[in-house]
Amino acid sequence: MASSPAAAAVLCSRRGASPLPSEAPGPPLLSPSSAPRRSRAGARRSVFMSMSTGDASAKPSSPRRFAVLRTGHASDYTERTHGGYGQMLARLLSDGGDETWDIFSVVDGDFSFLDSGYYDGYVLTGSAADAHATDVDWINRLSDALVLLHRRRKKLLGICFGHQILARALGGRTGRAEVGWELGVKTLHVVSDQVSQLYGLALPSALNGMESHQDQVSMVPPGAVVLASSDKTKIEMFALGDYVLGMQCHPEFSEDVLIDIIQSRLSRKVIEDGVAKEAIESFEKRKPDNDLLRALCKAFLKGRRA
């Protein structure tokens, strides 16, 4: 079924727009040519952020190290303009200084992060894969690895697929959503008091996030609390103690990245015209609160040492 002229016109118009000023793509954290490689299948990319912190006489703190576990490949457009999902999250969450961010492509079988020394936190990216799949080797290995890291009391932040695989690995449940695709900018209903109690961060009771998923968490792990919901997704965020935070939306996305995903799915007939049109129109109705979502991720990852 060909896309309708109306949907195609909206897509072309939005897709050609420049990224929002606050979300314009920055320079890649790493250049592919300079990144050390662990294997042909999965590269470990590393960067040491050595920006001045101001007072040279101040007592230096121990460097912080973070690992991004890349669970999916971005489109050619997103790889070319933003460096892919791993670099997008590292760029979003890095504060420079003495921080080190390593990227491990677990989707390509790189699990060397398990023997790569101490990390203050691990961040899982989004993916087109199904977190509930039981017949995919790297997904099963990742689930086992997350159980191990949780037992070691490591900080684990999951975005979209990462949010879902965390729930599955730690005893919750995820699967295909009965409501179908959720695409575009959606309003999240936040349990602000709980967020404040956990992270000392004041968030409004409603904020907007970019969504791109047809799977969702249907049950949180034992002991976890729900931090946000939306009209179609009852578990938009969950926390498990001080060490796990799952987030269904994408604070690392800019408008052009999500438009590219929508356009690709429409052209491959993965979604219908009406779904694409509604998603595109959501950008006119709501502005993503990426700064607030980023602040939440940072408060979780860096607010307290493991």
Residue frames as qw, qx, qy, qz and C-alpha x, y, z in Angstrom:
[[0.000, 0.889, 0.458, 0.000, 0.00, 0.00, 0.00],
 [0.425, 0.414, -0.019, 0.805, 1.58, 3.28, -1.08],
 [0.212, -0.421, -0.455, 0.755, 1.71, 6.14, 1.37],
 [0.198, 0.845, 0.497, -0.010, -0.90, 8.84, 0.94],
 [0.393, 0.622, 0.051, 0.676, 0.09, 12.18, -0.65],
 [0.355, -0.859, 0.006, -0.369, -0.79, 13.97, 2.59],
 [0.829, -0.517, 0.125, 0.173, 1.42, 11.76, 4.73],
 [0.772, 0.207, 0.137, 0.585, 4.26, 11.95, 2.24],
 [0.172, 0.788, 0.058, 0.588, 4.04, 15.73, 2.09],
 [0.538, -0.815, 0.091, -0.192, 4.20, 16.07, 5.88],
 [0.895, -0.263, 0.154, 0.327, 7.13, 13.66, 6.06],
 [0.628, 0.444, 0.113, 0.629, 9.10, 15.48, 3.38],
 [0.066, -0.866, -0.011, -0.496, 8.48, 18.82, 5.03],
 [0.659, -0.727, 0.169, -0.096, 9.51, 17.71, 8.52],
 [0.919, -0.066, 0.151, 0.358, 12.40, 15.49, 7.36],
 [0.554, 0.555, 0.050, 0.619, 14.00, 18.39, 5.56],
 [0.279, -0.924, -0.004, -0.260, 13.87, 20.67, 8.57],
 [0.335, 0.535, -0.601, 0.490, 17.00, 21.48, 10.53],
 [0.552, -0.318, -0.703, 0.317, 17.42, 19.92, 13.99],
 [0.328, -0.906, -0.241, -0.111, 16.10, 22.02, 16.87],
 [0.201, 0.808, -0.376, 0.407, 18.75, 24.48, 18.10],
 [0.526, -0.604, 0.502, -0.326, 18.99, 22.84, 21.53],
 [0.881, -0.069, 0.467, -0.042, 19.40, 19.42, 19.94],
 [0.570, 0.741, -0.327, -0.140, 21.71, 20.13, 17.03],
 [0.974, -0.030, -0.082, 0.210, 24.20, 17.31, 16.51],
 [0.278, -0.868, 0.381, 0.155, 27.62, 17.93, 17.99],
 [0.397, 0.598, -0.688, -0.105, 30.94, 16.56, 16.77],
 [0.904, -0.097, -0.411, -0.069, 31.37, 12.82, 17.19],
 [0.625, -0.718, 0.304, -0.041, 32.99, 11.75, 20.45],
 [0.611, -0.323, 0.645, 0.326, 35.14, 9.41, 18.41],
 [0.515, 0.563, -0.412, -0.498, 36.22, 9.06, 14.85],
 [0.986, 0.052, 0.078, -0.138, 35.92, 5.51, 13.50],
 [0.706, 0.548, -0.366, 0.260, 39.50, 5.61, 12.25],
 [0.086, 0.580, -0.593, 0.552, 40.92, 6.36, 15.71],
 [0.768, -0.373, 0.203, -0.480, 38.72, 4.01, 17.73],
 [0.081, -0.378, 0.921, -0.042, 40.48, 0.94, 19.14],
 [0.786, 0.030, -0.329, -0.522, 38.76, -2.25, 18.01],
 [0.574, -0.348, 0.692, -0.266, 38.25, -5.41, 20.03],
 [0.540, 0.121, 0.819, 0.154, 37.01, -7.57, 17.18],
 [0.021, 0.074, 0.599, 0.797, 35.81, -7.40, 13.62],
 [0.196, -0.560, -0.772, -0.230, 32.21, -7.99, 14.69],
 [0.325, -0.881, -0.339, -0.054, 31.94, -5.51, 17.56],
 [0.428, 0.486, -0.246, 0.721, 34.09, -2.50, 18.15],
 [0.460, -0.697, -0.386, 0.393, 34.82, -1.08, 21.56],
 [0.301, 0.678, 0.065, 0.668, 35.07, 2.64, 21.12],
 [0.568, -0.566, -0.364, 0.475, 36.62, 4.73, 23.85],
 [0.219, 0.733, 0.018, 0.644, 37.14, 8.39, 24.60],
 [0.510, -0.400, -0.439, 0.622, 38.80, 10.15, 27.52],
 [0.020, 0.894, 0.275, 0.353, 37.19, 13.52, 28.16],
 [0.619, -0.254, -0.225, 0.708, 39.92, 15.87, 29.38],
 [0.058, 0.780, 0.218, 0.584, 38.33, 19.29, 29.62],
 [0.199, 0.237, -0.475, 0.824, 39.41, 21.86, 32.20],
 [0.385, -0.618, -0.686, 0.004, 37.27, 21.98, 35.33],
 [0.142, -0.928, -0.103, -0.330, 38.33, 25.47, 36.42],
 [0.408, -0.834, 0.339, -0.151, 40.27, 25.54, 39.71],
 [0.688, 0.441, -0.560, 0.135, 43.66, 23.96, 39.10],
 [0.006, -0.440, 0.711, -0.549, 44.38, 23.90, 42.85],
 [0.792, -0.201, 0.134, -0.560, 41.28, 21.85, 43.63],
 [0.414, -0.304, 0.857, -0.047, 41.89, 18.30, 44.83],
 [0.465, 0.194, -0.645, -0.575, 41.26, 15.98, 41.89],
 [0.788, -0.068, 0.431, -0.435, 38.62, 13.29, 42.25],
 [0.458, -0.119, 0.841, 0.262, 39.06, 9.80, 40.85],
 [0.264, 0.178, -0.533, -0.784, 38.05, 9.59, 37.17],
 [0.680, 0.205, 0.507, -0.489, 34.61, 8.27, 36.37],
 [0.029, 0.191, -0.853, -0.485, 34.19, 5.52, 33.81],
 [0.662, 0.296, 0.368, -0.582, 30.98, 4.63, 31.99],
 [0.216, -0.047, 0.886, 0.408, 30.14, 1.92, 29.48],
 [0.603, 0.332, 0.002, -0.725, 27.51, 2.29, 26.76],
 [0.440, 0.025, 0.891, 0.113, 26.16, -1.06, 25.59],
 [0.381, 0.327, -0.335, -0.797, 25.02, -0.61, 21.99],
 [0.509, 0.145, 0.825, -0.196, 22.11, -2.94, 21.33],
 [0.585, 0.649, 0.486, -0.025, 21.13, -1.75, 17.86],
 [0.427, 0.009, 0.374, 0.824, 22.42, -0.22, 14.64],
 [0.219, 0.664, 0.217, -0.681, 21.11, 3.19, 13.65],
 [0.672, 0.683, 0.286, 0.027, 20.16, 4.13, 10.08],
 [0.653, 0.257, 0.129, 0.700, 22.79, 5.33, 7.64],
 [0.006, 0.806, 0.131, 0.578, 21.47, 8.85, 8.14],
 [0.595, -0.791, 0.024, -0.141, 21.78, 8.72, 11.95],
 [0.857, -0.210, 0.106, 0.458, 25.19, 7.06, 11.83],
 [0.528, 0.447, 0.159, 0.704, 26.44, 9.70, 9.41],
 [0.048, -0.743, -0.078, -0.663, 25.02, 12.79, 11.13],
 [0.560, -0.704, 0.154, -0.408, 25.02, 11.78, 14.81],
 [0.079, 0.546, -0.811, 0.195, 27.49, 8.89, 15.12],
 [0.571, -0.128, -0.802, -0.119, 24.94, 6.22, 16.01],
 [0.629, -0.652, -0.312, -0.285, 23.04, 5.36, 19.19],
 [0.773, -0.307, -0.287, 0.475, 26.10, 4.73, 21.35],
 [0.378, 0.121, -0.049, 0.916, 27.73, 8.07, 20.66],
 [0.254, -0.600, -0.298, -0.698, 24.41, 9.89, 20.96],
 [0.702, -0.641, -0.303, -0.061, 23.94, 8.64, 24.52],
 [0.700, -0.196, -0.166, 0.666, 27.58, 9.21, 25.48],
 [0.196, 0.348, 0.107, 0.910, 27.35, 12.77, 24.16],
 [0.427, -0.665, -0.346, -0.506, 24.07, 13.36, 25.98],
 [0.763, -0.607, -0.219, 0.003, 25.33, 12.18, 29.36],
 [0.720, 0.065, -0.192, 0.664, 28.99, 13.17, 29.37],
 [0.235, -0.959, -0.116, 0.110, 30.12, 16.07, 31.56],
 [0.471, 0.756, -0.329, 0.315, 33.65, 16.13, 30.21],
 [0.469, -0.739, 0.441, -0.200, 36.38, 16.52, 32.79],
 [0.104, -0.458, 0.883, 0.022, 38.02, 13.20, 33.61],
 [0.803, 0.151, 0.416, -0.400, 35.13, 11.03, 32.44],
 [0.012, -0.276, 0.862, 0.425, 35.80, 8.05, 30.21],
 [0.756, 0.275, 0.254, -0.537, 33.02, 6.64, 28.01],
 [0.132, -0.241, 0.903, 0.330, 33.52, 3.26, 26.32],
 [0.722, 0.257, -0.030, -0.641, 31.08, 1.90, 23.74],
 [0.282, -0.168, 0.942, 0.073, 30.60, -1.86, 23.41],
 [0.568, 0.164, -0.389, -0.706, 28.58, -3.22, 20.50],
 [0.458, -0.088, 0.834, -0.295, 26.80, -6.10, 22.23],
 [0.759, 0.460, 0.164, -0.430, 24.50, -6.46, 19.22],
 [0.630, 0.611, -0.474, -0.073, 27.63, -7.61, 17.37],
 [0.930, -0.124, -0.327, 0.117, 28.72, -9.92, 20.17],
 [0.361, 0.469, -0.448, 0.670, 31.14, -7.67, 22.05],
 [0.683, -0.668, -0.252, -0.157, 30.77, -8.55, 25.75],
 [0.649, 0.209, -0.387, 0.621, 34.31, -7.58, 26.72],
 [0.227, -0.663, 0.142, -0.699, 32.90, -4.98, 29.13],
 [0.862, -0.455, -0.148, -0.166, 32.49, -7.85, 31.59],
 [0.845, -0.261, -0.033, 0.465, 36.28, -8.12, 31.95],
 [0.412, 0.631, 0.047, 0.656, 37.22, -4.51, 31.21],
 [0.295, 0.049, -0.453, 0.840, 37.56, -3.31, 34.79],
 [0.041, -0.531, -0.635, 0.560, 35.46, -1.04, 36.93],
 [0.002, 0.428, 0.400, 0.810, 32.71, 1.18, 35.54],
 [0.145, 0.085, 0.468, -0.868, 30.61, 3.64, 37.54],
 [0.594, 0.385, 0.406, -0.578, 27.62, 2.93, 35.34],
 [0.266, 0.064, 0.840, 0.469, 26.32, 1.11, 32.27],
 [0.433, 0.450, 0.105, -0.774, 23.91, 2.60, 29.73],
 [0.442, 0.197, 0.844, 0.231, 21.89, 0.44, 27.34],
 [0.154, 0.215, -0.326, -0.908, 20.74, 1.89, 24.01],
 [0.719, 0.336, 0.248, -0.555, 17.59, 1.40, 22.00],
 [0.170, -0.200, 0.893, 0.365, 17.25, -1.30, 19.34],
 [0.619, 0.115, -0.345, -0.696, 14.87, -2.64, 16.72],
 [0.385, 0.048, -0.921, 0.040, 15.24, -6.07, 18.34],
 [0.677, -0.520, -0.292, -0.432, 12.69, -7.64, 20.70],
 [0.126, -0.555, 0.661, -0.489, 13.82, -7.63, 24.32],
 [0.781, -0.154, 0.419, -0.436, 11.49, -10.58, 24.98],
 [0.781, 0.414, -0.436, -0.169, 13.12, -12.79, 22.32],
 [0.736, -0.488, 0.461, -0.078, 14.47, -16.03, 23.78],
 [0.902, 0.223, 0.300, 0.217, 16.04, -17.42, 20.60],
 [0.417, 0.839, -0.160, 0.312, 18.61, -14.66, 19.98],
 [0.799, -0.089, -0.355, 0.477, 22.03, -15.40, 21.47],
 [0.299, 0.294, -0.232, 0.878, 23.24, -11.87, 22.14],
 [0.460, -0.539, -0.082, -0.701, 19.94, -10.92, 23.83],
 [0.878, -0.382, -0.286, -0.028, 20.13, -13.95, 26.13],
 [0.687, 0.054, -0.296, 0.661, 23.78, -13.22, 26.91],
 [0.016, 0.467, -0.097, 0.879, 22.93, -9.59, 27.64],
 [0.671, -0.552, -0.192, -0.456, 20.13, -10.61, 29.98],
 [0.877, -0.264, -0.289, 0.280, 22.52, -12.86, 31.91],
 [0.488, 0.254, -0.200, 0.811, 25.15, -10.10, 31.99],
 [0.245, -0.586, -0.020, -0.772, 22.68, -7.62, 33.47],
 [0.821, -0.503, -0.238, -0.130, 21.81, -10.05, 36.25],
 [0.787, -0.057, -0.237, 0.567, 25.52, -10.34, 37.04],
 [0.232, 0.400, -0.090, 0.882, 26.07, -6.56, 37.00],
 [0.501, -0.627, -0.139, -0.580, 23.04, -6.01, 39.22],
 [0.869, -0.394, -0.261, 0.144, 24.40, -8.52, 41.73],
 [0.625, 0.051, -0.155, 0.763, 27.60, -6.49, 41.71],
 [0.130, -0.817, -0.374, 0.418, 25.51, -3.39, 42.53],
 [0.320, -0.035, 0.364, 0.874, 26.41, -1.55, 39.35],
 [0.321, 0.535, 0.209, -0.753, 24.35, 1.37, 38.07],
 [0.300, 0.213, 0.822, 0.435, 22.25, 0.32, 35.06],
 [0.318, 0.517, 0.123, -0.785, 20.39, 2.83, 32.89],
 [0.381, 0.221, 0.830, 0.341, 18.22, 1.45, 30.08],
 [0.292, 0.417, -0.083, -0.857, 16.70, 3.45, 27.22],
 [0.710, 0.278, -0.271, -0.588, 13.78, 1.94, 25.20],
 [0.856, 0.123, -0.502, -0.031, 15.03, -1.59, 24.41],
 [0.326, 0.315, -0.669, 0.589, 17.45, -1.13, 27.30],
 [0.464, -0.226, 0.344, -0.784, 14.52, -0.34, 29.61],
 [0.885, 0.013, -0.152, -0.439, 12.74, -3.50, 28.44],
 [0.758, 0.224, -0.587, 0.176, 15.70, -5.86, 28.68],
 [0.021, 0.340, -0.630, 0.698, 16.43, -4.61, 32.20],
 [0.683, -0.159, 0.217, -0.680, 12.86, -5.41, 33.21],
 [0.914, 0.131, -0.330, -0.199, 13.08, -8.89, 31.66],
 [0.558, 0.358, -0.650, 0.372, 16.49, -9.71, 33.12],
 [0.005, -0.257, 0.626, -0.736, 15.59, -8.66, 36.66],
 [0.058, 0.237, 0.925, -0.293, 12.30, -10.53, 36.90],
 [0.400, 0.435, 0.200, -0.781, 9.73, -8.33, 35.19],
 [0.572, 0.373, 0.715, 0.148, 7.89, -8.90, 31.94],
 [0.160, 0.558, -0.243, -0.777, 8.01, -7.29, 28.49],
 [0.463, 0.265, 0.812, 0.239, 6.41, -8.06, 25.14],
 [0.082, 0.324, 0.521, 0.785, 4.46, -6.76, 22.17],
 [0.172, 0.197, 0.384, -0.885, 2.09, -3.95, 23.15],
 [0.275, 0.513, 0.813, -0.016, -1.59, -4.60, 22.55],
 [0.167, 0.844, 0.220, -0.461, -2.03, -0.91, 21.69],
 [0.719, 0.596, 0.180, 0.309, 0.40, -1.16, 18.75],
 [0.563, 0.295, -0.070, 0.769, 3.04, 1.37, 17.79],
 [0.239, -0.910, -0.218, 0.261, 3.74, 4.44, 19.86],
 [0.593, 0.226, 0.191, 0.749, 5.59, 7.03, 17.80],
 [0.060, 0.764, 0.176, 0.618, 6.19, 10.74, 18.15],
 [0.077, 0.299, -0.483, 0.819, 6.20, 13.13, 21.09],
 [0.557, -0.496, -0.639, -0.191, 4.06, 11.82, 23.95],
 [0.297, -0.672, 0.267, -0.624, 3.14, 13.22, 27.35],
 [0.564, -0.029, -0.772, 0.294, 4.45, 11.29, 30.35],
 [0.550, -0.720, -0.086, -0.415, 2.73, 11.40, 33.73],
 [0.463, 0.380, -0.630, 0.494, 5.52, 11.51, 36.30],
 [0.684, -0.625, -0.368, 0.076, 5.38, 10.43, 39.94],
 [0.236, 0.791, -0.239, 0.511, 7.28, 13.57, 40.95],
 [0.576, -0.701, 0.304, -0.290, 7.44, 12.85, 44.69],
 [0.962, -0.120, 0.203, 0.139, 9.04, 9.47, 44.05],
 [0.673, 0.566, -0.054, 0.473, 11.59, 10.96, 41.64],
 [0.085, -0.837, 0.259, -0.475, 12.47, 13.65, 44.17],
 [0.782, -0.535, 0.280, -0.155, 12.88, 11.08, 46.92],
 [0.949, 0.071, 0.171, 0.257, 15.14, 8.86, 44.84],
 [0.671, 0.332, 0.132, 0.650, 17.26, 11.43, 43.02],
 [0.274, -0.588, -0.205, 0.733, 16.72, 14.80, 44.70],
 [0.116, 0.040, 0.490, 0.863, 15.39, 16.15, 41.41],
 [0.347, 0.483, 0.458, -0.660, 12.25, 18.26, 41.03],
 [0.065, 0.098, 0.753, 0.647, 10.39, 17.20, 37.88],
 [0.494, 0.031, 0.006, -0.869, 6.95, 18.41, 36.79],
 [0.626, 0.082, 0.703, -0.328, 4.08, 15.95, 36.97],
 [0.759, 0.555, 0.341, -0.013, 3.85, 16.00, 33.17],
 [0.110, -0.676, 0.485, 0.543, 6.66, 16.15, 30.63],
 [0.794, 0.539, -0.027, -0.280, 7.09, 15.20, 26.98],
 [0.452, -0.460, 0.709, 0.286, 9.35, 12.54, 25.52],
 [0.523, 0.452, -0.515, -0.507, 10.05, 11.09, 22.08],
 [0.738, -0.085, 0.631, -0.226, 8.73, 7.56, 21.66],
 [0.548, 0.466, -0.566, -0.403, 9.50, 4.86, 19.10],
 [0.125, -0.201, 0.956, -0.176, 8.36, 1.39, 20.14],
 [0.696, -0.113, -0.417, -0.573, 5.84, -1.39, 19.63],
 [0.672, -0.196, -0.674, 0.237, 6.99, -3.39, 22.68],
 [0.232, -0.690, 0.225, -0.648, 6.64, -2.32, 26.29],
 [0.141, 0.121, -0.857, 0.481, 7.19, -3.42, 29.87],
 [0.569, -0.432, -0.463, -0.524, 4.03, -4.97, 31.29],
 [0.767, -0.616, -0.181, 0.004, 5.37, -5.85, 34.74],
 [0.077, 0.832, -0.472, 0.282, 8.27, -4.32, 36.65],
 [0.569, 0.170, -0.752, 0.286, 10.83, -6.48, 38.47],
 [0.621, -0.604, -0.487, 0.107, 10.13, -7.40, 42.12],
 [0.501, -0.538, -0.202, 0.647, 10.79, -4.41, 44.37],
 [0.271, 0.152, 0.299, 0.902, 10.75, -1.87, 41.53],
 [0.138, 0.656, 0.461, -0.581, 8.57, 1.25, 41.47],
 [0.411, 0.616, 0.495, 0.455, 6.92, 2.91, 38.49],
 [0.275, -0.410, -0.090, 0.865, 8.10, 6.51, 38.02],
 [0.282, 0.384, -0.179, -0.861, 6.09, 7.52, 34.92],
 [0.459, 0.351, 0.814, 0.060, 3.30, 6.35, 32.64],
 [0.169, 0.192, -0.333, -0.908, 1.52, 7.55, 29.50],
 [0.703, 0.167, 0.102, -0.684, -1.86, 6.98, 27.91],
 [0.861, 0.294, -0.341, -0.236, -0.64, 3.96, 25.93],
 [0.650, 0.250, -0.623, 0.356, 2.31, 2.81, 28.02],
 [0.638, -0.721, -0.183, -0.199, 1.62, 2.22, 31.69],
 [0.744, -0.524, 0.125, 0.395, 5.28, 1.71, 32.58],
 [0.457, 0.861, -0.085, 0.207, 7.25, 4.52, 30.93],
 [0.215, 0.627, -0.599, 0.449, 9.90, 4.56, 33.67],
 [0.851, -0.479, -0.196, -0.083, 10.79, 2.36, 36.58],
 [0.073, 0.706, -0.603, 0.363, 13.44, 2.30, 39.26],
 [0.902, -0.246, -0.352, 0.043, 14.83, -0.58, 41.28],
 [0.689, -0.542, -0.110, 0.469, 16.61, 0.70, 44.36],
 [0.122, -0.854, 0.203, 0.463, 19.58, 2.98, 43.77],
 [0.394, -0.380, 0.701, 0.457, 21.02, 0.93, 40.92],
 [0.289, 0.290, 0.803, 0.433, 18.48, 0.54, 38.11],
 [0.299, 0.558, 0.184, -0.752, 16.56, 3.09, 36.04],
 [0.374, 0.276, 0.777, 0.424, 14.54, 2.17, 32.95],
 [0.216, 0.567, 0.073, -0.792, 13.18, 4.78, 30.54],
 [0.627, 0.434, 0.639, 0.102, 10.99, 3.93, 27.54],
 [0.363, 0.923, 0.107, -0.071, 11.37, 7.30, 25.78],
 [0.775, 0.238, 0.073, 0.581, 14.46, 8.62, 23.98],
 [0.215, -0.915, -0.045, 0.339, 16.15, 11.67, 25.57],
 [0.475, -0.374, 0.487, 0.631, 19.07, 11.23, 23.16],
 [0.436, 0.502, 0.632, 0.398, 16.95, 11.67, 20.02],
 [0.064, 0.361, -0.055, -0.929, 16.58, 14.89, 18.07],
 [0.627, 0.466, 0.268, -0.564, 13.61, 15.54, 15.83],
 [0.502, 0.575, -0.507, -0.401, 15.41, 14.63, 12.63],
 [0.011, -0.263, 0.963, -0.058, 16.44, 11.22, 14.00],
 [0.422, 0.263, 0.771, -0.399, 12.87, 10.26, 14.86],
 [0.573, 0.602, -0.025, -0.556, 11.54, 11.64, 11.55],
 [0.295, 0.496, -0.770, -0.271, 14.07, 9.46, 9.75],
 [0.178, -0.022, 0.963, -0.202, 12.88, 6.38, 11.67],
 [0.518, 0.457, 0.490, -0.532, 9.24, 7.14, 10.90],
 [0.499, 0.628, -0.317, -0.506, 9.97, 7.71, 7.23],
 [0.131, 0.361, -0.914, -0.133, 11.90, 4.44, 7.01],
 [0.296, 0.151, 0.892, -0.308, 9.12, 2.46, 8.64],
 [0.546, 0.563, 0.241, -0.571, 6.50, 4.03, 6.41],
 [0.416, 0.592, -0.540, -0.430, 8.48, 3.30, 3.24],
 [0.130, 0.210, -0.969, -0.013, 8.91, -0.34, 4.31],
 [0.619, -0.304, -0.427, -0.585, 5.18, -0.55, 5.16],
 [0.363, -0.067, -0.800, 0.472, 5.97, -1.39, 8.79],
 [0.080, 0.441, 0.531, -0.719, 3.53, 1.31, 9.88],
 [0.277, 0.671, 0.645, 0.240, 0.43, 2.72, 8.20],
 [0.201, 0.543, 0.161, 0.799, -0.08, 6.24, 6.91],
 [0.436, -0.783, -0.240, -0.374, -2.28, 7.22, 9.84],
 [0.784, -0.503, -0.121, 0.344, 0.32, 6.19, 12.41],
 [0.578, 0.104, 0.094, 0.804, 3.04, 8.15, 10.60],
 [0.003, -0.662, -0.256, -0.704, 0.84, 11.23, 10.16],
 [0.586, -0.769, -0.217, -0.133, -0.12, 11.29, 13.85],
 [0.775, -0.331, -0.045, 0.537, 3.52, 10.90, 14.88],
 [0.418, 0.304, 0.157, 0.841, 4.69, 13.75, 12.64],
 [0.202, -0.736, -0.271, -0.587, 1.91, 16.04, 13.80],
 [0.691, -0.625, -0.306, 0.198, 2.87, 15.43, 17.44],
 [0.572, -0.035, -0.051, 0.818, 5.98, 17.57, 16.90],
 [0.018, -0.505, -0.221, -0.834, 3.72, 20.54, 16.21],
 [0.579, -0.659, -0.333, -0.346, 1.73, 19.95, 19.42],
 [0.743, -0.661, 0.041, 0.096, 4.47, 19.22, 21.94],
 [0.318, 0.775, -0.506, 0.205, 8.13, 20.01, 22.48],
 [0.859, -0.108, -0.456, 0.206, 10.28, 17.19, 23.91],
 [0.418, -0.867, 0.207, -0.174, 11.61, 17.89, 27.40],
 [0.864, 0.259, -0.332, 0.275, 14.98, 16.35, 26.63],
 [0.153, 0.594, -0.474, 0.632, 16.85, 18.61, 29.05],
 [0.634, -0.437, 0.334, -0.544, 14.74, 17.41, 31.97],
 [0.995, 0.019, -0.045, -0.090, 15.08, 13.78, 30.92],
 [0.638, 0.478, -0.417, 0.436, 18.82, 14.18, 30.57],
 [0.182, -0.595, 0.461, -0.632, 18.98, 15.72, 34.06],
 [0.870, -0.274, 0.183, -0.366, 17.14, 12.69, 35.43],
 [0.935, 0.237, -0.213, 0.155, 19.55, 10.27, 33.74],
 [0.384, 0.560, -0.455, 0.576, 22.55, 12.17, 35.07],
 [0.472, -0.548, 0.364, -0.586, 21.11, 12.41, 38.59],
 [0.976, -0.127, 0.058, -0.169, 20.69, 8.64, 38.56],
 [0.861, 0.337, -0.225, 0.307, 24.10, 7.81, 37.07],
 [0.473, 0.420, -0.327, 0.702, 26.22, 10.36, 38.87],
 [0.399, -0.727, 0.012, -0.559, 24.32, 11.49, 41.94],
 [0.698, -0.557, 0.405, -0.196, 25.69, 8.75, 44.14],
 [0.253, 0.537, -0.799, -0.100, 28.70, 6.53, 43.76],
 [0.901, -0.102, -0.353, -0.231, 28.08, 2.78, 43.69]]
